[in-house]
Each structure stands twice: as C-alpha cells, then as structure tokens.
C-alpha cells in the first residue's frame, strides 16, 4: 500500500523529486473546468462545519465565492478518481476531501487528470488548487510543496501471477520486476536492482500497464500500492494475479494533500477540519469503506506534518 519549482532546474528536477505513492495514469491536458472528459464536478452541501469559526483565508474566500475547487489527480481507483459509471469524483482520498470541503463551505469539487509524476508541476503552475492523490509526504516533495497533516498511512506490496512460486523478495533474484514512473515504489525497486536483488527493472507509465505486464508475463512481478492492488484484484476478474504471500512491505508512507507554499493559511483550515474528522470518527469510516483498518489510521498528534 502510494508513490507522493518555478522553472527549477527545468522539469527534470520535478520528475526526480516526484517519486511516490503508488499507481498513476497518463496525463491529459484537459481544462479542469470541463469540456473533454478530463474533469468532473461533484456537488456537495454548502454548509460549513466547525472550522469556520473566524475569518477565512484569502484562498478559502475565493473558493467559496467561485463555488468550486480544482484538484489534480492521476485518476486511479480507489484513491482519487472519476467513477466511469456515475461520472462522479470519488475514492478514499476523494471522499475524505469532499467532506473537508463540505465543512469548509466549498460546494463543488472539480478534478483535472494529470500523470502522477507531473502533479506538483501542475500545482506550482497554478492550473489546479491542490493535489489530492494518495501522495506520500516525503522530504524532497516538501521542498517544492506544502503538505497537509497526515490523512492515513499505507505501504507497498508485491504482485505476481496466480500460479507464480514467488512468495517474497528473496525469490526475485533472477526475476524481472516492474514499477511505475514517478512513484516511491520505483525508488524501492531501483534499490533492489542496485543491490542485485532482482535481475532487471522495467519502468512503466501507468498502473494499468504495470498490472497488465504481470498478467501477460512481460515481467515476473511488480511492486505497487497495496490499496490499489487489493481493490483492482477484487474488481477486475480478467487479472490472473495475487499478492505475494510472504512479502514484507519495504516501507509505509504517510499520505497527505499538497498545496502551494503561499496557501499556508488554507492548509491550516484543511488541517483543522481533518483533525475534527479524526476525532469524530468520520475519517475512520471512510477508510473502512475502502477496506482499510485501524493500522492505516493516524491520530491527530502523530499525524502533524512538520514542514
């Protein structure tokens, strides 16, 4: 169980720093306001919650006045994505964020689909207001974006064919492993390759390509986000895959949303509501809705992000 300025040393710096959090899809250049299917609107209640106790930040005031907020996501279920049947924005991160916005009085959420490795680029280019996509809070990312407090934690997994004899990392010595570009999991796989723990690493551009490559035998295994892997296996019967039984996650990451540094006050408003949701039990209900348990829950104090 997820991968994760200016015209800084060009886009290369961003691509390198953007390693992280888990599964992600191809970039679309769609305008978040709609038009060609790369964005979606989610209606929510305009009522505000307990966070609206004082003067709102300039950013929150603007969002309330315009009536919506635009997020960037790489559109991978079940994290932060558009449901193809309902055309609604949803997912574990999606539901948490919609509730935060409802309590802050922003009645609509719009999503722009962006390749995962480009999410923070889009954020700092100001084409979106925030990144909501199960992104790991990593020091190198904190150099180029402001992160909220921790929403939840999750780790990686090893996915193999159903009839594979691969059970753990020790079985990968002579195997080919796939990992997705721009994710924290790619960094893990690269360390395996440099240490001679795997035969070859193949880098891929999307979660779907990654799983299909294992399914068709292009690679022997792939390292990916445990939430996405578990969800995909329950939803797609065409995939003849399983989780490697004895694999121990290489790392567990803390998930948060990313904002521009100039939006510190807005970030604090989000954190206030997030902490309320942790204390009133609503955040845990969203985690359970997507098959997560107490091991993924991060409390108020331990979940504070030091920028």
C-alpha positions as CSV (number, residue, x, y, z in Angstrom):
1,X,0.0,0.0,0.0
2,X,1.4,5.4,-2.8
3,X,4.4,7.0,-4.8
4,X,3.9,11.3,-3.0
5,X,9.7,25.0,-8.6
6,X,9.3,27.7,-10.6
7,X,11.1,26.7,-13.6
8,X,13.5,24.9,-11.2
9,X,16.3,23.0,-12.9
10,X,13.7,22.5,-15.5
11,X,11.1,19.7,-15.4
12,X,13.8,17.1,-14.7
13,X,14.1,18.2,-11.1
14,X,10.4,17.7,-10.6
15,X,10.3,14.3,-12.2
16,X,13.1,13.1,-10.0
17,X,11.6,14.5,-6.8
18,X,8.1,13.3,-7.6
19,X,8.8,9.7,-6.7
20,X,6.0,8.3,-4.9
21,X,2.9,7.0,-3.6
22,X,1.7,4.4,-5.8
23,X,-0.2,4.0,-9.0
24,X,-0.8,6.5,-11.6
25,X,-2.1,7.1,-15.1
26,X,-1.4,9.0,-18.2
27,X,-1.6,12.8,-18.4
28,X,-4.4,14.6,-20.1
29,X,-4.3,18.3,-20.9
30,X,-7.9,18.8,-20.1
31,X,-9.1,22.1,-18.6
32,X,-10.4,21.4,-15.1
33,X,-13.5,23.5,-15.8
34,X,-14.8,20.7,-18.1
35,X,-15.2,20.0,-21.8
36,X,-13.3,16.9,-22.8
37,X,-13.9,14.4,-20.0
38,X,-10.7,15.0,-18.0
39,X,-12.5,16.8,-15.3
40,X,-15.6,16.2,-13.2
41,X,-17.8,18.1,-10.9
42,X,-19.1,16.8,-7.5
43,X,-21.9,18.6,-5.9
44,X,-21.7,18.8,-2.1
45,X,-23.6,20.6,0.7
46,X,-22.7,24.3,1.1
47,X,-23.0,24.0,4.9
48,X,-19.8,24.8,6.8
49,X,-18.5,22.9,9.8
50,X,-16.7,23.7,12.9
51,X,-13.6,25.0,11.1
52,X,-15.5,28.2,10.1
53,X,-15.1,29.9,13.4
54,X,-13.1,33.0,12.3
55,X,-12.1,35.0,9.2
56,X,-11.4,32.7,6.3
57,X,-8.1,32.8,4.4
58,X,-8.0,34.6,1.1
59,X,-7.8,31.3,-0.8
60,X,-10.9,29.8,1.0
61,X,-12.8,33.1,0.5
62,X,-12.0,32.9,-3.2
63,X,-13.1,29.3,-3.5
64,X,-16.3,29.9,-1.6
65,X,-17.1,32.9,-3.9
66,X,-16.4,30.9,-7.1
67,X,-18.2,27.9,-5.8
68,X,-15.7,25.2,-6.5
69,X,-12.1,23.9,-6.0
70,X,-10.0,22.2,-8.7
71,X,-7.8,19.3,-7.7
72,X,-5.2,17.3,-9.6
73,X,-5.2,13.6,-9.5
74,X,-3.8,10.8,-11.7
75,X,-7.3,9.1,-11.7
76,X,-6.5,5.7,-10.1
77,X,-9.2,3.8,-8.3
78,X,-9.7,3.5,-5.4
79,X,-7.7,6.6,-4.4
80,X,-8.8,9.8,-6.1
81,X,-10.7,9.1,-9.4
82,X,-13.7,9.5,-11.6
83,X,-16.2,6.6,-11.4
84,X,-16.8,5.7,-15.0
85,X,-20.4,4.6,-14.3
86,X,-21.6,7.6,-12.4
87,X,-19.0,10.2,-13.7
88,X,-18.6,11.4,-10.2
89,X,-15.4,12.1,-8.3
90,X,-14.8,9.6,-5.5
91,X,-12.2,7.3,-3.9
92,X,-10.8,7.1,-0.4
93,X,-8.9,10.4,-0.8
94,X,-11.8,11.8,-2.8
95,X,-14.5,11.1,-0.2
96,X,-12.3,12.5,2.6
97,X,-11.6,15.6,0.6
98,X,-15.2,16.2,-0.4
99,X,-16.1,16.0,3.3
100,X,-13.4,18.5,4.2
101,X,-14.6,20.9,1.5
102,X,-18.3,20.5,2.6
103,X,-17.3,21.5,6.1
104,X,-15.4,24.5,4.8
105,X,-18.3,25.7,2.7
106,X,-16.9,24.9,-0.8
107,X,-19.9,23.3,-2.6
108,X,-18.2,21.7,-5.6
109,X,-15.0,19.7,-6.4
110,X,-13.6,19.5,-9.9
111,X,-10.8,17.1,-10.9
112,X,-8.1,17.5,-13.6
113,X,-6.4,14.3,-14.6
114,X,-2.6,14.6,-14.6
115,X,0.2,12.0,-14.8
116,X,1.4,11.3,-11.3
117,X,5.0,12.5,-11.9
118,X,3.6,15.8,-13.1
119,X,1.2,16.5,-10.2
120,X,3.3,19.0,-8.3
121,X,4.3,20.7,-11.6
122,X,0.7,21.4,-12.3
123,X,0.2,22.6,-8.8
124,X,3.0,25.1,-9.0
125,X,2.0,26.2,-12.5
126,X,-1.3,27.2,-10.8
127,X,-3.5,25.2,-13.1
128,X,-5.1,23.5,-10.0
129,X,-5.7,24.5,-6.4
130,X,-4.4,21.4,-4.7
131,X,-3.1,17.8,-5.3
132,X,-5.3,15.1,-3.8
133,X,-3.9,11.7,-4.9
134,X,-2.7,9.5,-2.1
135,X,0.7,11.2,-2.3
136,X,3.4,10.2,0.2
137,X,4.7,13.1,2.3
138,X,8.4,12.9,1.5
139,X,11.2,15.4,2.4
140,X,12.1,16.0,-1.2
141,X,8.5,16.8,-2.1
142,X,8.3,19.2,0.9
143,X,11.0,21.2,-0.8
144,X,8.6,22.1,-3.6
145,X,5.1,21.9,-2.0
146,X,3.3,22.5,1.3
147,X,1.7,19.3,2.7
148,X,-1.3,18.9,5.0
149,X,-1.3,16.8,8.1
150,X,-1.4,13.0,7.5
151,X,-4.6,11.6,6.2
152,X,-3.7,7.9,6.7
153,X,-0.7,5.6,6.2
154,X,-0.2,2.7,3.8
155,X,2.5,0.6,2.2
156,X,3.7,-1.3,-0.8
157,X,3.0,-4.9,-2.0
158,X,4.4,-7.4,-4.5
159,X,2.0,-8.5,-7.2
160,X,2.6,-11.8,-9.1
161,X,0.8,-14.3,-11.3
162,X,-1.6,-16.6,-9.5
163,X,0.5,-19.7,-10.3
164,X,3.8,-18.0,-9.5
165,X,6.2,-19.5,-7.0
166,X,7.4,-16.0,-6.0
167,X,6.5,-15.5,-2.3
168,X,8.8,-12.8,-1.1
169,X,11.7,-10.5,-2.0
170,X,14.1,-13.4,-1.7
171,X,12.5,-15.1,-4.7
172,X,13.2,-12.2,-7.1
173,X,17.0,-12.8,-7.6
174,X,16.6,-14.0,-11.2
175,X,13.3,-12.2,-11.9
176,X,12.2,-9.2,-13.9
177,X,10.2,-6.6,-11.8
178,X,8.1,-3.7,-13.0
179,X,7.5,-0.4,-11.2
180,X,5.7,2.8,-12.1
181,X,7.4,6.0,-13.1
182,X,7.2,8.8,-10.5
183,X,6.3,6.6,-7.5
184,X,8.0,5.8,-4.3
185,X,7.8,2.2,-5.3
186,X,10.1,2.8,-8.2
187,X,12.7,4.1,-5.8
188,X,12.4,0.8,-3.8
189,X,12.7,-1.3,-7.0
190,X,15.7,0.7,-8.1
191,X,17.4,0.0,-4.8
192,X,16.7,-3.7,-5.3
193,X,18.3,-3.5,-8.7
194,X,21.4,-1.7,-7.5
195,X,21.8,-4.3,-4.7
196,X,21.5,-7.2,-7.1
197,X,18.3,-8.4,-5.5
198,X,16.4,-8.6,-8.8
199,X,17.5,-9.5,-12.4
200,X,16.0,-6.5,-14.2
201,X,13.8,-3.5,-13.5
202,X,11.3,-2.3,-16.2
203,X,9.8,1.2,-15.7
204,X,6.2,1.7,-16.8
205,X,4.0,4.7,-17.2
206,X,0.7,3.7,-15.5
207,X,-0.9,1.4,-13.1
208,X,-2.9,-0.4,-15.8
209,X,0.3,-1.1,-17.8
210,X,2.0,-2.4,-14.7
211,X,-0.6,-4.9,-13.9
212,X,-1.2,-6.0,-17.5
213,X,2.6,-6.6,-17.8
214,X,2.5,-9.0,-14.9
215,X,-0.7,-10.6,-16.2
216,X,0.8,-11.3,-19.6
217,X,4.2,-12.4,-18.4
218,X,6.2,-9.3,-19.6
219,X,7.5,-9.1,-16.0
220,X,7.6,-11.7,-13.3
221,X,6.3,-9.3,-10.6
222,X,5.6,-5.7,-9.8
223,X,5.8,-3.5,-6.8
224,X,2.9,-1.2,-6.3
225,X,0.4,0.4,-3.9
226,X,-1.3,-2.2,-1.6
227,X,-4.6,-0.3,-1.6
228,X,-4.8,-0.1,-5.4
229,X,-3.6,-3.7,-5.8
230,X,-6.2,-5.1,-3.4
231,X,-9.0,-3.1,-4.9
232,X,-8.1,-3.9,-8.5
233,X,-8.0,-7.6,-7.8
234,X,-11.5,-7.5,-6.4
235,X,-12.8,-5.5,-9.3
236,X,-11.1,-7.0,-12.4
237,X,-11.7,-10.7,-12.9
238,X,-9.6,-10.7,-16.0
239,X,-6.4,-10.3,-14.0
240,X,-4.9,-13.7,-13.0
241,X,-2.8,-12.1,-10.2
242,X,-2.3,-12.4,-6.5
243,X,-0.3,-10.7,-3.7
244,X,3.0,-12.4,-2.9
245,X,2.1,-14.2,0.4
246,X,5.3,-13.7,2.4
247,X,6.3,-10.3,1.1
248,X,7.1,-7.8,3.9
249,X,6.4,-4.1,2.8
250,X,9.6,-2.2,2.3
251,X,8.2,0.9,3.7
252,X,5.0,2.5,4.9
253,X,4.2,6.0,3.8
254,X,2.1,8.8,5.3
255,X,-0.5,10.3,2.9
256,X,-1.4,13.9,2.6
257,X,-2.6,16.6,0.1
258,X,-0.2,19.1,-1.4
259,X,-0.7,22.9,-1.7
260,X,1.4,25.8,-2.8
261,X,3.6,27.4,-0.1
262,X,1.6,30.6,-0.4
263,X,-1.5,28.8,0.8
264,X,-0.3,28.1,4.3
265,X,-3.5,29.6,5.9
266,X,-5.7,27.5,3.7
267,X,-3.7,24.4,4.6
268,X,-4.3,25.2,8.3
269,X,-8.0,25.4,7.6
270,X,-7.9,22.0,6.0
271,X,-5.9,20.6,8.9
272,X,-8.4,21.9,11.4
273,X,-11.3,20.0,9.7
274,X,-9.1,16.9,9.1
275,X,-8.4,16.8,12.9
276,X,-12.1,17.1,13.6
277,X,-12.8,14.2,11.3
278,X,-10.2,12.1,13.1
279,X,-11.8,12.9,16.4
280,X,-15.4,12.4,15.5
281,X,-14.8,9.1,13.7
282,X,-15.8,10.2,10.3
283,X,-12.3,9.8,8.8
284,X,-12.1,6.2,10.0
285,X,-15.5,5.4,8.4
286,X,-14.1,6.5,5.0
287,X,-11.1,4.3,5.5
288,X,-13.2,1.3,6.4
289,X,-15.4,2.0,3.4
290,X,-12.4,1.2,1.2
291,X,-11.2,-1.9,3.1
292,X,-8.7,-0.2,5.4
293,X,-8.5,-0.8,9.1
294,X,-7.0,0.7,12.3
295,X,-3.5,0.0,11.1
296,X,-3.9,2.8,8.5
297,X,-5.3,5.3,10.9
298,X,-3.0,8.1,12.1
299,X,-4.2,10.2,15.1
300,X,-4.2,13.9,15.5
301,X,-0.9,14.4,17.3
302,X,1.2,11.8,15.5
303,X,-0.3,13.0,12.2
304,X,1.0,16.5,12.4
305,X,3.3,17.3,9.4
306,X,6.5,19.3,10.1
307,X,7.2,21.4,7.0
